Amino acid sequence: MNTRILRIEGRRSVAPWAGGVVLVAALAFLLLLPGAWSNDNVSWAGQWTSMAFWTRYPLFFLWPLAVGLGALQGLRDHRSEMGELLTSTPRPARHRAAALAGTMALALVVAFGLLVAIGAVRVLAGDTTYNSLNWLPISAVGALALGAGAVLGMGVARALPSVLTPPALAVAALVANNFLRHIQSSDAAVPVSGVPNALALLSPGVAEVRDTLLTLSPSVHLGQALWLLGMAATGVGLLVAVRVGARLFALVPLLVGGALALVLLPGDARDTYVVDRAAAAQVCAGEVCLSRAREARLDAWAAPGKEALRALRLSLGAQAPGGIRERVVPRALSATPERPREAVIVDFDDPMYASADGKRLARALTAQGLIPLCHPRSATESGTQEDAAAQRIAIAWTFGEELRPLEGTEYPMAGWPDPAVPVWKKFGALPRAEQTKRLGAAHTAAVNCSGDPLTVLNGGALQ
């Protein structure tokens, strides 16, 4: 297909409009609607992989839209009643099909490419220092999905020429797409689906991003690419076919691509969303270690981390953790956080670290080292009031300050009694040696999840 034919088809077809609709709809979704994609921790402008995931995430409604628009374009010859005339011309049907399908697919691929380019500019304008090309297959499959969906829609509309075909196809694609979607549940470390995992991966969409260190495995890219290529081949075959037998034969690529995809696609969600080992590699400044994906934060974390470790040694002595490490192992939102004795584990799901720096960060790290959380605290899990109270008491005692809230936590809640106040008064009246002993016991209880640290600090059951 030369550029002259491409220009002619661009003027005659709905392809440019389809590309514009897809681009505008995706940008409106990501820029105007509130959602996790604007969360600082997993923002679509924060890291390359999260950008690729978030630009592909809207495919849950963009892909059905592409299928419907493709079907609308496929009805062009039927609407103009030129089908019989075109079949009598000497130009091969495959040339007309290539021009029609190629223009539409190219418009949608370019639109998706522009969306990714906008995301890339936002990432480059940010403070990330981790640059990798591992995100490219995620975006490439997304672009292929839009093009293949549109071509399939054109082919089906050519085989079933009715004004009801485009909306029926779009609705069917939307229902199927959402039925097969992976969902990030609170009790699973990686996104899961209600149907067999390999079957769910036939949907071109992806789950919401909760962990920037997760990516898709190579087998997912390969399986989905084969499935989408088979879909595109079937669409072209239906555009060319005239007889019923030829149309049935055109379904072969779709069936073969689907069969190969189901063989290649992983059957377990844990083999679908995997840790990007390069992004998760530890980069250290002294005893403070973060993942390479968050290396840009390391300089700002070095001094507060060193201050927190010094405070922990003064408060806990031999029990004090010797380093600070970022969590790189996937964890369910409701799962008990890691609490190793030898290190303070930082979970960026915890809003306490969202925008902390300087003294505030030192207090947050010290609080986690003194009283490691047994109950998760994130954007959707608030932990417990007792855990927050125990951390506040431990921090106030360690830094010799008044009892005050830890920034980034929900407690204490206005209008509710603060359980930290009576315990703090009782704890503060004790001899220094007893205070140190109780803090050590509370730390041990928190590390082992063997009791309530606030009750330990109180020396008995709370009133």
RAURHU-V530988 format. One record per run of one state. SS is the DSSP state (H for helix, E for strand, - for the rest). FROM is the first residue (numbers start at 1). LEN is the number of residues. If there is no record, write none. Layout:
# RAURHU-V530988
ss->SS from->FROM len->LEN
ss->SS from->FROM len->LEN
This chain:
# RAURHU-V530988
ss->- from->1 len->2
ss->H from->3 len->10
ss->- from->13 len->2
ss->H from->15 len->18
ss->- from->33 len->3
ss->H from->36 len->3
ss->- from->39 len->9
ss->H from->48 len->10
ss->- from->58 len->1
ss->H from->59 len->16
ss->- from->75 len->1
ss->H from->76 len->5
ss->- from->81 len->2
ss->H from->83 len->5
ss->- from->88 len->5
ss->H from->93 len->33
ss->- from->126 len->10
ss->H from->136 len->24
ss->- from->160 len->3
ss->H from->163 len->18
ss->- from->181 len->2
ss->E from->183 len->1
ss->- from->184 len->8
ss->E from->192 len->1
ss->- from->193 len->4
ss->H from->197 len->4
ss->- from->201 len->13
ss->E from->214 len->3
ss->- from->217 len->1
ss->H from->218 len->23
ss->- from->241 len->3
ss->H from->244 len->7
ss->- from->251 len->1
ss->H from->252 len->13
ss->- from->265 len->4
ss->H from->269 len->3
ss->- from->272 len->1
ss->E from->273 len->3
ss->- from->276 len->1
ss->H from->277 len->4
ss->- from->281 len->1
ss->E from->282 len->4
ss->- from->286 len->2
ss->E from->288 len->4
ss->H from->292 len->28
ss->- from->320 len->3
ss->E from->323 len->4
ss->- from->327 len->16
ss->E from->343 len->4
ss->- from->347 len->4
ss->H from->351 len->3
ss->- from->354 len->4
ss->H from->358 len->13
ss->- from->371 len->6
ss->E from->377 len->1
ss->- from->378 len->4
ss->E from->382 len->1
ss->- from->383 len->2
ss->H from->385 len->15
ss->- from->400 len->19
ss->H from->419 len->10
ss->- from->429 len->3
ss->H from->432 len->17
ss->- from->449 len->4
ss->H from->453 len->6
ss->- from->459 len->5
